[in-house]
Amino acid sequence: MPDGSAVLVARLQQQPLADCPDRLAMPDNSLQARLAGFMTRELLVRIIAAVVLIPIVLLDVWLGDVWFDIGMALIAALMAAEWCRIVHGGSQRQFAVHGLAAIGSVLIVSRAGPVTAAQLIFLWWALSLAFQAYSRGLRSTWMWWGVPYIAFPGVALVMIRHSPDLGLTAVLWLFAVVWSADTLA
């Protein structure tokens, strides 16, 4: 299913504004009429989700410490579920491996350090590859990279947030850049 911006561009390309002699006098071809049709249920759900989740995420970042670790572990579990649904066809075994790798590494990095977290990630990664090779084979290179793709960003964010000097500022800045780029893209 195409994302909202692709739908908007497709609709605007079907009826270019240059074809309208008077944009305001022709409501069927007006930009306002085209944008009104763009406000789909999916876009509304995304807007409501953002309005609800952004304050929760910002509070979690501000609280820091164990609260941030738990929040990142939850996000890592959601990432693992989505990855396994898309790449591994909803395999519960792969979800368990990906989820444990991501959650475990995120929760352990601030207590035992990044080397231990990386070792944990590589251990779960090897287990994921072994399960996949044994069950159906590694048909796609996407199947190879799930564990590090999910686990390392969470570990990096936890390490940045736990920095005593600029951890809070750095994570807030990173979120602002990502959210701005994603919204304005």
C-alpha positions in Angstrom: 0.0 0.0 0.0 1.5 3.4 -1.0 2.2 5.9 1.7 0.2 9.1 2.0 2.6 11.4 0.1 2.7 9.0 -2.9 -1.1 9.1 -3.0 -1.2 12.9 -2.9 1.4 13.2 -5.6 -0.5 10.8 -7.8 -3.8 12.7 -7.3 -2.1 16.0 -8.1 -0.5 14.6 -11.2 -3.8 13.3 -12.5 -5.3 16.9 -12.5 -2.6 19.4 -12.7 -3.3 22.9 -11.5 -2.1 24.5 -14.7 -5.2 23.1 -16.4 -7.5 25.3 -14.2 -8.1 28.7 -15.7 -9.3 30.0 -12.4 -8.3 27.9 -9.4 -10.7 29.5 -6.9 -13.7 29.3 -9.2 -13.4 25.6 -9.9 -13.9 23.6 -6.7 -13.5 20.2 -8.4 -10.0 21.0 -9.5 -9.0 23.2 -6.6 -6.1 22.2 -4.4 -8.4 22.3 -1.4 -10.7 19.7 -3.0 -7.8 17.5 -3.9 -6.4 17.7 -0.4 -9.8 17.0 1.2 -9.8 13.6 -0.6 -6.3 13.0 0.7 -7.4 12.9 4.4 -7.9 9.2 4.6 -8.5 7.0 7.6 -4.9 5.9 7.6 -3.6 9.5 7.7 -6.1 10.3 10.5 -4.9 7.2 12.5 -1.2 8.3 12.0 -2.0 11.9 13.2 -3.8 10.6 16.3 -1.0 8.2 17.1 1.6 10.9 16.8 -0.4 13.2 19.1 -0.7 10.5 21.7 2.8 8.9 21.4 5.0 12.0 21.1 4.4 13.3 24.6 4.9 9.8 26.0 8.2 9.4 24.2 9.4 12.8 25.3 8.5 12.1 28.9 10.4 8.8 28.7 13.4 10.5 27.2 13.3 13.2 29.9 13.0 10.7 32.8 16.0 8.8 31.4 17.7 6.1 33.4 15.8 2.8 33.8 12.6 4.4 32.4 14.4 5.1 29.1 15.8 1.6 29.1 12.4 0.1 29.5 10.9 2.3 26.8 13.6 1.4 24.4 13.1 -2.3 25.2 9.4 -2.0 24.4 10.2 -0.2 21.1 12.8 -2.9 20.3 10.2 -5.6 20.9 7.8 -3.8 18.5 10.6 -3.5 15.9 11.3 -7.2 16.3 7.6 -8.1 15.8 7.3 -5.9 12.7 10.6 -7.2 11.2 9.6 -10.8 11.8 6.1 -10.3 10.3 7.5 -8.7 7.1 10.8 -10.7 6.6 10.2 -14.0 8.3 6.5 -14.5 7.6 5.5 -14.1 11.2 7.7 -16.9 12.5 7.3 -17.1 16.3 10.7 -18.7 16.7 12.4 -15.8 14.8 10.4 -13.3 16.8 11.6 -14.8 20.1 15.2 -14.7 18.9 15.0 -11.1 17.5 13.0 -9.9 20.5 15.3 -11.4 23.1 18.4 -10.1 21.3 17.0 -6.5 21.1 15.4 -6.4 24.6 18.3 -8.1 26.3 21.0 -5.9 24.7 19.1 -2.7 25.3 18.6 -3.6 29.0 22.1 -4.8 29.6 24.2 -2.1 27.8 23.9 0.5 30.7 24.7 -2.2 33.3 27.4 -4.3 31.7 28.6 -2.1 28.8 28.6 -2.0 25.1 31.0 -5.0 24.6 28.7 -7.3 26.5 25.7 -6.0 24.6 27.5 -6.6 21.3 28.4 -10.1 22.3 24.8 -10.8 23.2 23.7 -9.4 19.9 26.1 -11.6 18.0 25.1 -14.7 19.9 21.4 -14.2 19.2 22.3 -13.3 15.6 24.1 -16.6 15.1 21.1 -18.4 16.6 18.7 -16.6 14.3 20.8 -17.5 11.2 21.0 -21.2 12.4 17.3 -21.4 12.9 16.6 -19.9 9.5 19.2 -22.1 7.7 17.8 -25.2 9.3 14.1 -24.4 8.8 13.8 -22.9 5.3 17.2 -21.7 4.2 18.5 -18.2 3.9 16.6 -17.3 0.7 16.9 -13.6 1.1 19.8 -11.4 2.4 17.1 -9.5 4.4 16.8 -12.6 6.6 20.5 -12.3 7.6 20.4 -8.8 9.1 17.4 -8.6 11.4 19.0 -9.0 14.8 21.8 -6.4 14.4 19.4 -4.0 12.5 17.0 -4.1 15.4 19.3 -4.4 18.4 22.2 -1.9 17.6 20.1 1.2 17.2 18.4 0.6 20.6 21.8 0.0 22.2 23.2 3.2 20.6 20.2 5.3 21.9 20.6 4.0 25.4 24.3 4.7 25.4 23.7 8.2 24.1 21.0 8.9 26.6 23.1 7.7 29.5 25.8 10.2 28.7 25.9 12.4 31.8 26.9 15.6 29.9 24.7 15.9 26.9 22.7 12.6 26.8 19.2 14.3 27.1 20.1 17.0 24.7 21.6 14.7 22.1 18.6 12.3 22.1 16.1 15.2 21.9 18.0 16.7 19.0 18.2 13.4 17.2 14.4 12.9 17.6 13.8 16.4 16.4 15.9 15.9 13.3 14.3 12.5 12.5 10.7 13.7 13.1 11.3 16.8 11.1 12.8 15.0 8.1 10.1 12.3 8.2 7.3 14.9 8.4 8.6 17.2 5.7 9.8 14.4 3.4 
